[in-house]
Amino acid sequence: MPSEVMPLVSIVIPCFNNEHQLEHTCKAVAQIAAELAESAIEFELILVDDASTDSTWSCICSIKKQLTIPVKGFRLGQNCGAYQALIVGLKQASGDAVVVMAADGDDPASELPNLISAWQTGIELVQAARISRNGTLANKVFGRVYYGVLSTVGVRNLPANGSDFMLADRVVLHKFLSHGYKPGNTLIQLYQHAENVQVLTYTKGARPSHGWTTLKKLDLFFFSLITALYPRKMLAIGTGLAVFLIPILAVLITPIASITLLLPQLVVLFLWRYTMAQQNAIPIVEESV
């Protein structure tokens, strides 16, 4: 809930090779902040550079000098992915509420007043859910499967087409940070700690290439699934069934189906990758401004 004094909203933006978009995005946020200043809302901007290979970090340093709203910048020592980079930003957020949005302008700053207005009515978690988006059929299918499977195993507060643009009350953020982070989708993990949720819809823009390879998508899918199942001790059951029953069924059905013998190895592979990711879950900050 907003505090009785002038509320502070922290806006966290993970960045990776966004030298051509970041300044425009931050200036759009600053413009909205100036407009909402009349409503007694303060802002801080937290930018996390996920070890970009372009001049994104220089851009962050420049933005800090240009904007009138407070800006915190953090540069990671190695590329960890946007969801892990978010952890750094969320830990540094000092606001009564925290907003997460994309660096490339994919999430319009013009939606910020709607998110904040909903929060001011007492909503703990406000999700800006996309109603349409340009993209390949493969990406759309992956999104449907990803969110559909997670919903099936009991993950809560998931809009049908997903939502990475959101505002969470400080209470929700505190619960999430206290609970601890596991590999996978950081925001979905945060969503599980909200009891009072409202979904707003908007049209999402066409996102430029973001380097999400098939392996990264599979990692995200399985890491999120394992994280969702682990608290209910279903992970061990699922792994056991995969390791012992699938090969037996494959041999019994037909020799051709014996290709499914590879499935246990794949399960073990992703469990190993999950374990390695969990050991390096919190990125190391190399530089800050």
N, C-alpha and C positions, 0 to 999 in steps of 0.2 A: 504494500500500500504506500502511496506517496506520503512523505513526511509533512508535518505541519509547517516547517520552514521551507524555503525555496528548494524544491526537489532537484536533484542532480541525475541526469541520464548519461550513462557511459555508453559510447558507441564503439564496438570492437570490430575491426576490419582486418582479417588475415589477408596478406598480400603475397603474390608470387609472380614475378615478371609482369608487373602492372605499371610500368613506367609511363605508358601512353594513356592510361585511364585514371590512375589514382588521384591526380591533382583535380581533375574535373569532378570526381566523386566526392572528394573532401570539400571542395568549394560549394557543391550542392548541399552538403550537410551543413556547412557553416551558414549558408543562406537561410535554411530552415531554422537553424538555431537563432539567428537574428530575428526572424519573424516571431518565434515562440518566446523570445525574451520578454515581450510585452505580457505574456501569460505567466511570467515568473517561473520559467523553466531554465535551468542551467545545463550545459553540456560539457562533456570531455570526450576527446577523440583518442582512441587507442589503436595504433597501427602496428601490426606484427609482420615483419618481413621474413618469410619462410625461406631464407637463404637464396634469394633471387640471384639470377646470373646476369641480370641487366642492371640498370641504374635505379631500381626501385628504392633502395636505401637512401641514395642521394636525394631522391624525390621526397621521401619522408622527412629528411632533415630540412629540406627547403620548405615543405608544408608547415612544419612546426614554427618556422620564422614568419611565415606569411599570415597564418590565420590568427584571429583574435581569440578564438576559443582555445582552452588548454589542449595540448597535444602531447601524448606520450608515444614514443617510438621504440620498438624492440627488434633487434636483428638476431635471428637464430643461427647457431653455428653450422647446422646442416639441415637440408630439406627434410621435413617430417610429414608434410601434408597439411592441408588447411584445418582439418579437425583437431590435430594435435597442436598446431599453432594457436588455435583458439584458446587452448588451456592457459597459455601464457597471458593472453589478453584478458580472459575472465578473472584470473587471479589478481590482475592489476586494477580491475575495475573497482572504483570506490563509490559509484552512484547508487541511488535508491532503486534504480532499474538499469538493466543492461540490454542494449540492442546489438544484435549481430547482423551484419549485412555484407554483401560482396563488394570487392574493391573495383570491379570492372564496370560498375554502373548498371549491372543486371538487376539489382534491387533498387528501385527508384527512391531517392530521398524524399520525394513528395508524399510518400506513404507514412513518413515518420509521425506527422501530426495525428493520423488516424490510430496508429499504434499507441501513442501516448494518451490520447483521449480515452481509449478503451481501458488502459491501465489506471487512469485517474478515477474510473468508476469502481475500482476495486478488483479488477481482473488480475490474477497472478501471472498468467502466461497468455500473450497475444501473438498468434501466428499469422503471418502474411502468406497465404497459400496461393500458389499460382493456379490460374484457371486455363491457361494455354501457354504454349511455348514452342518456338521453332526448334526442331531437332530431328535426328535420324530416328527411323523406326526402331532400330536396335536400342537406342538410349531410352526411348519411351517404354519399350517392353521391359528393359532392365529395371526401370523405375517402378513399373507396375508390380513386377515380381518381387523386388526388394521390399517395398512397403507392404505388399500383400502378405508375404511370408512372415514378416515381423509382426504384423497385426494378428496373424493366425496364432502365433506362439505367445500372445498376450501382451505385447508392447503397446502401451497406451498413448493417447494424444498424438496420433499420426494422421494428418490430412491425407486424403487419397493420393494426391500427386506430390506429397512431401512439402516441407517448409524449412528452408534454411535462413529465412529472413524473419526475425522474431524479436519480441521484447519480453523479458522475464523480470519479475519483481526480485528485489534483493533477497527475500525469504527463500525463493526457489533456488537462486544461485548459491546461497549459503548451504542449503541442504545438499545440493549437487557436489560442491567442493568438499563438504564434510564427508560425504559418502565415498568419495574417491573415484578416480577416472580409470576406465578400462579401454583397451583398443577398440576402435570402431567409430561410430558416428557420435561425436561429442554432444551434439544438440539433442539427439534422440535420448541419450542418457539423462540429460538435463530435464527433458520433457516429463520423465517419469516421476519427478518430484513436485509436479504442479497438480493441484486439485481443482482449480478454478481457471478454465481455459476458454478463450474465444478465438475463433478463426475468421480472419478478414481475407477477402479474395482480391486479386489484382492480376493483370496480364504481365507475365514475365517476358523480358526481352530476349533477343537472340544472343547467346553467350559465345564469345570467341573461343578458339581452341584452348583447352585448359590442361592438356597433358594427361587426362585420365585414361590410362591404358587399360586393356582388358584385365591384366593381372591386378591393377590397383582397384578396379571395380569388384573383382572377385574377393580380394582382401577385405574391402569394406563390407561386402555382403556377409562373408563368413565370420569376420570379426564381430560385426554387429549381432549376428545370430548367436554366436557362442556367448557373447556378453549377455544377451537376453536370456539364454537358457541356463547359464551357469548358476545363478542364484537359486534356481529350483532343482538343482542337481540332476537336470535332464541331460547335461552334456555327456556324462559318463555313460548313461544308458544309450544315448544315440551313437556314441563312438563304439560301444560294445556290439550293438546290433550291426553297425556297418562292417566292423572287422570280422565278425564271426558268421553272420547270417548271409550277407550278400554273396560271398564266394560259394557257399553251399547251394544257395538258390540258383546261382548262375550255372553251376555244373549240372544240377538236376534238370533245369529247363532245357537247355541246348548248349552244345559246345560253342556256338557262335556268340552266345550271351556271356561267355567267359571273359569277355573284355571288361565286364564289370568287376573283375578281380582287381582292376586298377583303382577302384573307388576307395577301398580301405587305405591305400597308399596316399591318395589325395587327401583323405580325411586327416591322416597323420601329418602330412605336409602342412596343411593349414593350421593344425593344432600347434605344430612347431613354430610356424610363422607368428601365430598369436602369442605364444609364450615369449618369443624374442621381442615382439612389439610391446608387450606388457612390461618387460624389463627396461625398455627405453621409452616409456609412455610420456614422461615429462621432458620436453625439449630443453636444451641448454641455450640460454641467452648469451650471445657473444658480445653484443653492444647495445647500448640504449641511449636515448636522448630525451 
